[in-house]
Amino acid sequence: LLRRAGHDVREAADAAEAVAACRAHPPELLLVDVLLGEDDGVELASTLRRMVPDAALIFLTGATAEPQLARMRTLQPAAIVHKPFDPATLPLLIDQRLHGTR
């Protein structure tokens, strides 16, 4: 879906792959799922943010508890997208956060 919208997408199956991909191709945007199996998505986002401080950050999460959301907000994300969501809305949200389009 994001590729069809014209975005260059790099996927990672886990935190180690995400760090390697970020090193190889620093992104404009970090789209991070908070629930990453054994990995902690917020910790991953923090690591990636240190690597690419100017990258916009969008979290995908099913979390509703305030302590979890507060932890995400400490990284000043461009958006926190709550699951379930309509995947078709992601390209527009990304364009808005990256380019200020509506």
Buried (B, 14 or more C-beta within 10 A) or exposed (E): EBEEEEBEEEEBEEBEEBBEBBEEEEBBBBBBBBEBEEBBBBEBBBBBBEBBEEBBBBBBBEBEEEEBBEBBEEBEBBBBBEEEEEEEEBBEBBBEBBEEEE
